[in-house]
Amino acid sequence: QVQLVESGGGLVQPGGSLRLSCAASGINFRTYTMNWYRQVPGMQRELVAFISIGGNTHCADFAKGRFTISMDNPKNTVSLQMNSLKAEDTAVYYCNAKYILGGPEYWGQGTQVTVSS
């Protein structure tokens, strides 16, 4: 059974930082691209960042210079370090695993990030 469990969300003031973590089980971490998405109510889910099996990373334009995605292979964990947070970063953040050859993908339950003074 595949499980992606996010943690680390919460309330933070503008300019603050949060670190989200996603613990994956039931998948071979080395055969999935790991992604972070976010979604605001009424809006489409959007890609925040991804990390490939080779360790290559990509961040959406809004996240570049502020967010960093990383992977801890032995622990099957992927993290998203978010700095200089803005009110517009408020959203539910989801961990996603996509099999590198297509086919199944999996989602976590999401973790709420609220940036507010």
Residue pairs with C-beta under 8 A, 6 or more apart in sequence:
1 25
1 26
2 24
2 25
2 26
2 27
2 97
2 106
3 23
3 24
3 25
3 26
4 22
4 23
4 24
4 95
4 96
4 97
4 106
4 107
4 108
4 109
5 22
5 23
5 25
5 95
5 108
5 109
6 20
6 21
6 22
6 93
6 94
6 95
6 108
6 109
6 110
6 111
7 20
7 21
7 22
7 23
7 111
8 18
8 19
8 20
8 21
8 111
9 18
9 20
9 93
9 111
9 112
9 113
10 18
10 112
10 113
10 114
11 114
11 115
11 116
12 18
12 85
12 113
12 114
12 115
13 115
13 116
13 117
14 85
14 86
14 87
14 115
14 116
14 117
15 84
15 85
16 85
16 115
17 81
17 82
17 83
17 84
17 85
18 82
18 85
18 113
19 79
19 80
19 81
19 82
20 36
20 79
20 80
20 82
20 93
20 95
20 111
20 113
21 77
21 78
21 79
21 80
22 34
22 36
22 77
22 78
22 79
22 80
22 95
22 108
23 75
23 76
23 77
24 32
24 34
24 76
24 77
24 78
24 95
24 97
25 76
27 76
27 97
27 106
29 71
29 73
29 76
30 53
30 73
31 53
31 99
31 100
31 101
32 53
32 97
32 98
32 99
32 100
33 50
33 51
33 52
33 53
33 97
33 98
33 100
34 50
34 51
34 69
34 71
34 78
34 95
34 96
34 97
35 47
35 48
35 49
35 50
35 51
35 95
35 96
35 97
35 98
36 47
36 48
36 49
36 50
36 69
36 78
36 80
36 93
36 94
36 95
36 96
37 45
37 46
37 47
37 48
37 93
37 94
37 96
38 45
38 46
38 48
38 89
38 91
38 92
38 93
38 94
38 113
39 45
39 46
39 91
39 92
39 94
39 110
40 90
40 91
40 92
45 94
46 60
47 60
48 59
48 60
48 63
48 67
48 69
48 80
48 93
49 57
49 58
49 59
49 60
49 63
49 67
49 68
49 69
49 80
50 57
50 58
50 69
51 57
51 69
51 70
51 71
51 78
52 100
53 100
55 71
57 68
57 69
57 70
59 67
59 68
59 69
62 88
63 82
66 82
66 83
66 84
66 85
67 80
67 81
67 82
67 83
68 80
68 81
68 83
69 78
69 79
69 80
69 81
70 78
70 79
70 81
71 77
71 78
71 79
72 78
72 79
78 95
80 93
82 89
82 113
85 113
85 115
86 115
87 115
87 116
88 115
89 113
89 115
90 113
90 114
90 115
90 116
91 112
91 113
92 110
92 111
92 112
92 113
93 110
93 111
93 112
93 113
94 107
94 108
94 110
94 111
95 107
95 108
96 105
96 106
96 107
96 108
97 105
97 106
98 105
99 105
